[in-house]
């Protein structure tokens, strides 16, 4: 008998949860509570982090800063944790609508840093 595990489902088969195009380049450096993470991918609506912040739960508000890895440009953000995946060691964050700077800066970072 074949068994499947939802955490082993490929990203190609997985439904798009953010409703926005995902970008993996440039990689963003994300700081939450003084600890730094990198992004697996991101969109205008959210971030998928490599790693899981200490003592967090799903639906918990999260605040931090992020910017292109290795660049001095940073932006504050507010969001909520939507998924913690211990098997893949990733954290999904949806960005709050009030993070207006984010919507303005992310497309510019793709143009400026995405081709590096």
C-alpha positions as CSV (number, residue, x, y, z in Angstrom):
1,X,0.0,0.0,0.0
2,X,1.3,3.5,-0.9
3,X,1.3,6.2,1.7
4,X,1.8,9.9,1.2
5,X,3.0,12.5,3.5
6,X,1.7,16.1,3.0
7,X,5.2,17.5,4.0
8,X,6.8,15.5,1.1
9,X,4.5,17.0,-1.5
10,X,6.5,18.9,-4.1
11,X,6.1,22.6,-4.4
12,X,4.9,22.1,-8.0
13,X,1.9,20.1,-6.8
14,X,1.3,22.3,-3.8
15,X,-1.4,25.0,-4.1
16,X,-0.3,28.6,-4.2
17,X,-1.2,29.9,-0.7
18,X,0.0,33.5,-1.1
19,X,-1.9,34.3,-4.3
20,X,1.2,36.2,-5.6
21,X,4.2,35.4,-7.8
22,X,7.1,33.9,-5.8
23,X,10.6,35.3,-6.2
24,X,13.8,33.6,-5.0
25,X,16.3,36.2,-6.3
26,X,17.4,38.3,-4.6
27,X,17.6,36.4,-1.4
28,X,16.4,38.6,1.5
29,X,18.0,38.8,4.9
30,X,15.3,38.8,7.5
31,X,15.8,39.8,11.2
32,X,13.2,38.9,13.8
33,X,13.9,39.4,17.5
34,X,17.6,40.0,16.9
35,X,18.0,36.7,15.0
36,X,18.7,36.6,11.2
37,X,17.2,34.3,8.6
38,X,17.4,34.1,4.8
39,X,14.4,33.6,2.5
40,X,13.7,30.5,0.5
41,X,11.4,32.6,-1.6
42,X,9.1,35.6,-1.2
43,X,6.3,37.6,-2.8
44,X,4.6,40.9,-2.3
45,X,2.3,39.2,0.2
46,X,4.7,37.0,2.2
47,X,8.0,35.4,3.0
48,X,9.2,31.8,3.3
49,X,12.1,31.7,5.7
50,X,14.9,29.2,6.1
51,X,14.6,28.3,9.8
52,X,12.1,28.6,12.5
53,X,12.2,31.5,15.0
54,X,12.4,30.5,18.7
55,X,9.1,30.2,20.7
56,X,6.7,31.1,17.9
57,X,3.3,29.7,17.0
58,X,1.1,29.9,13.9
59,X,-1.1,33.0,13.6
60,X,1.2,34.9,15.9
61,X,2.0,38.5,14.9
62,X,5.6,39.0,13.9
63,X,7.6,42.2,13.4
64,X,11.1,42.7,11.9
65,X,13.3,44.1,9.2
66,X,14.5,42.7,5.9
67,X,16.4,43.7,2.8
68,X,18.5,42.1,0.0
69,X,21.3,39.9,1.4
70,X,24.5,41.8,1.5
71,X,22.9,45.2,0.9
72,X,22.5,48.1,3.3
73,X,18.9,48.7,2.3
74,X,16.4,47.5,4.9
75,X,12.7,47.8,5.4
76,X,10.5,47.3,8.5
77,X,7.6,44.8,8.2
78,X,4.6,43.5,10.2
79,X,3.0,40.2,9.5
80,X,1.7,36.9,10.9
81,X,3.2,33.5,10.9
82,X,1.0,31.2,8.8
83,X,2.9,28.0,8.8
84,X,5.8,26.3,10.7
85,X,7.3,23.3,8.9
86,X,9.6,21.5,11.2
87,X,10.4,18.8,8.6
88,X,11.7,21.4,6.1
89,X,12.8,23.9,8.8
90,X,10.8,26.8,7.2
91,X,8.5,29.5,8.4
92,X,5.8,31.1,6.2
93,X,4.9,34.7,7.0
94,X,2.1,36.7,5.5
95,X,2.8,40.4,5.4
96,X,0.2,42.8,6.8
97,X,-1.4,45.2,4.3
98,X,-0.2,48.2,6.4
99,X,3.4,47.4,5.3
100,X,3.1,49.9,2.4
101,X,6.9,50.4,2.1
102,X,7.3,46.7,1.4
103,X,5.0,46.8,-1.7
104,X,7.1,49.7,-3.0
105,X,10.5,48.3,-2.3
106,X,10.2,44.6,-3.2
107,X,9.8,45.2,-7.0
108,X,12.7,47.7,-7.0
109,X,14.9,45.1,-5.2
110,X,14.1,42.5,-7.9
111,X,15.2,44.9,-10.6
112,X,18.3,46.2,-8.7
113,X,19.6,43.0,-7.1
114,X,17.8,40.1,-8.8
115,X,20.2,39.8,-11.8
116,X,23.3,39.5,-9.6
